[in-house]
Amino acid sequence: MASDSTPLAPLIAVDSIKQRLQSFFTDGLVIVVGAGLSAAEGISGMPALASHLRTVIPAKVKSSDEPIWKVIEASLDEGKGLEATLLLTPPSPALESLIVEETATFLQAEEAKVFLDVLENKRILRSLRANIAETLRRP
């Protein structure tokens, strides 16, 4: 049996963790990952997303949606949050699709940084730390 100081110990722990994670999906449990978990991992929130959208949308917005986008920008300039702004000034279907597409692009880049750190063993996700510690304590 390998001791904790041998190179096999992390492999055993990872196997135990994988088995535990797989069990979550076989007992009917649903895991909801929301903004709280993302923020805990350093993924930017709404202000950074609003800034990203303000940078990229103007170059991509259709001329027919420019007036709506200008109202959205003005609301953001007034200090209203992105969610409140979009509720007050609903975008057209085309503008909404563009916002969704750019939101996905923004978040995918942020998430990729976190996932790369995990894959390169540079970090352990905060949401898993307690479960990993518990798994490692088990015989």
N, C-alpha and C positions, 0 to 999 in steps of 0.2 A: 504494500500500500504506500502511495506517495505521501510525503509530508507536505505541509504548506509551503515549504521552502523550495520544493522541486518544481521544475517547469510544468509538470502535469497538473498541479493544483489549479491554475486558472482554467485549464480545459475542463476539468471536472466541475468546477463551479459554473462555467458557462453552460455545460450540459444540463446541470440541475436547474439553472435559470430558464433555459429553453423549455424544459419539461414543464416547469411551473407556468410559464407564459402560455404554452399550448393548452394547459388545463383550463385557463380562463375562457378559452373559446369553445370548450366542450361541455361546460356546465350551464350555458345559457346566460352567462354574465356578458354585459355589454360595457365596453370601456369607452367613455366619452372624453376626447381630448379637446380642450378648449383653450381660450386665450390665457387662462391662468397657467396652464402647463407650458405653453409657448413662452410666455413672459419669463417664467422661472428658468428657462433655458437660454435666455438672452435674445429671443426673437423679437424684433421690433414690433411695436404696437401701432395703434391708429394714427398718432401724429406722424410717425415716419412713413406710414403707408400714404397718408394724405400728401405728404411732401413728394413722395415718389409719383403719385398720380398727377400732381400739379406739374411735375417735370415732363412726364411723357405724354399725357393726354392731349395737350394743345397741338402737338405735331401730328396726332393720329385722328383727332375728332373730325367727323364729317361737318361740312359747312352748315348743314341744316341743324346740327346739334350745338354749334358754337354758342348761340344765345343761352341755352340751358347751362352749358359748361361755365360760361362767364358768371352766371348767377351762383353756381356752386362755388366757384373760386372766390367770389365776393363774400359769400357766407363764411368760408374758411378764413379769409382775411379778417373778418370781424371776430374771429376767435371761437366760432362754433366748431364743434367736433365733426369729424367726418360722418359718423352715423347720423347725428342730428341733422346735419346738412342734407344728406341724401333722403332723409324722411321728409324734410321740409320742401325740398326741391327734387321730386322724383325724376330720375333721368329717363330719356326715351329708351325703348328696347335696344336700339343700336348702341347708344352711349352706355347703357347698363352692361351690355355684353363686353364693351371695351374696358370698362372699369373692372369687371370680373376677370377678364383675361390678364390685365395688368396687375391685379391683386394676386392672382395665381403666380405670375412671373416673379413678383416681388417676394412672396412667401416661399416659393420653391428655392430661390437663391439663398434666403435666410436659413431655411431648413437644411439645405445641402451642406452648409457650413457646420451645422450641429451634427448631422449624420456623419460627415467626414471625420469630425473629431472623435465620435463614438467608434467608428470603424478603425481608426488609427490608435485606439486606446488612449486618447488624450483626455477623455472625460467619460463619466458615467452620468446618465440622465438622472436628474434629481428625483424624478417620480419613481425611479427604480431602485434608488439607493437603499431604502428601508427593506424592500423585498430581497435585494441581494444580500444584505447583511443578515437577514433572517435565514435565508437559504444556506448561507455559509456557516451559520451556527448549528444547523441541523446535523445530526450524525449521518 
